[in-house]
Amino acid sequence: MASFNITPTDPSTFILTGIPGLEDAHLWISIPFFMFYMIGLLGNFTVLFIVGKEQTLHKPMFLLLCMLALTDISTSSSVIPKALCIFWFNLKGITVKFCLTQMFFLHGASVMHSAVLVTMAFDRYVAICDPLRYATILTNARVAKLGLVGLIRAVLFILPLPLLLTRLPFCANNVIPHTCCEHMAVLKMSCGDITVNRTYGLVIAFVVSGLDLMLIALSYGLIIRAVLRISLKRAHQKALNTCTAHICVILTSYTPSVFSSLTHRFGQGIAPHVHIILTNLYFLLPPMLNPIIYGVKTKELHDKVGKYICRR
């Protein structure tokens, strides 16, 4: 892999400072970071274990939940362990190759996460608007293929980010005021022309988030139209209840992501530590909350988890 054009004392290493301005509080900040991360790992691995063990859960909806759990684990694990090393052991150095790798995985997992949410919206649309054909439209094989398409999309969209960075000069500046090698944080360290990189990053943010949110909105628009045609009020409630968990997951996923992206690009007057905290909340909150939301709102999953807990 090509290396950055940088010329500090050690040209193969960057320095991640953690959260600038809050260095004295790093140890205290690490406590909720560690707790949220561990809760997220426990919840997502529980989902993977339960769905894997229970034959009755080998259905498209639960296959999608497993995809969501895997992207949540990938997103948080690409960032939080290094952040904790900074907070606990002051291990701030990161090699250029590892920085590029971390950038690829954290942004790639985020794009894949978005693709899974779109597929889940389509799943809810078919389940409510065309329930008689649900089993033939959404088979496990077809969901797996949609997941593969989402993975290929993530790789194709995100791979140019680290590759474009390799052509930039970084002069003597190898200090990144962040907990991870987030694209914009690394890009701001360059002393060269970052127009192409900045434009591509912005286009990806709007194409991925914008297109995916538009598809999700379209699915729910069609769902609402179908629900309104149902005459029974009880049927209204039952149909909408099936979407509650997915809507909650969308809100927990896209809200911190959009705020983080906008503050990085347009929030010049916002304190640096606010940018970084928002970014880390995106890596922490959805992976922690998603398995809890689906565990509470999905009866089949809730019952199976309860069965294993009672068995203990």
Buried (B, 14 or more C-beta within 10 A) or exposed (E): EEEBBBEBEEBBBBBBBBBBBBBEEBEEBBEEBBEBBEBBBEBBEBBBBBBEEBEEBEBBBBBBBBBBBBBBBBBBBBBBEBBBBBBEEEEBBBEBBBBBBBBBBBBBBBBBBBBBBBBBBBBBBBBBBEEEEBEEBBBEEEBEEBBEEBBEBBEEBBEBBBEBBEBBEBBEBBBBBBBBBBBBBBBBBBEEEBEEBBEBBEEBBEEBBEEBBEBBEBBBEBBBEBBEEEEEEEEEEEBBEBBEBBBBBBEBBBBBBBBBBEBBEEBEEEEBBBBBBBBBBBBBBBBBBBBBBBBBBBEBBEEBBEEEEEEE
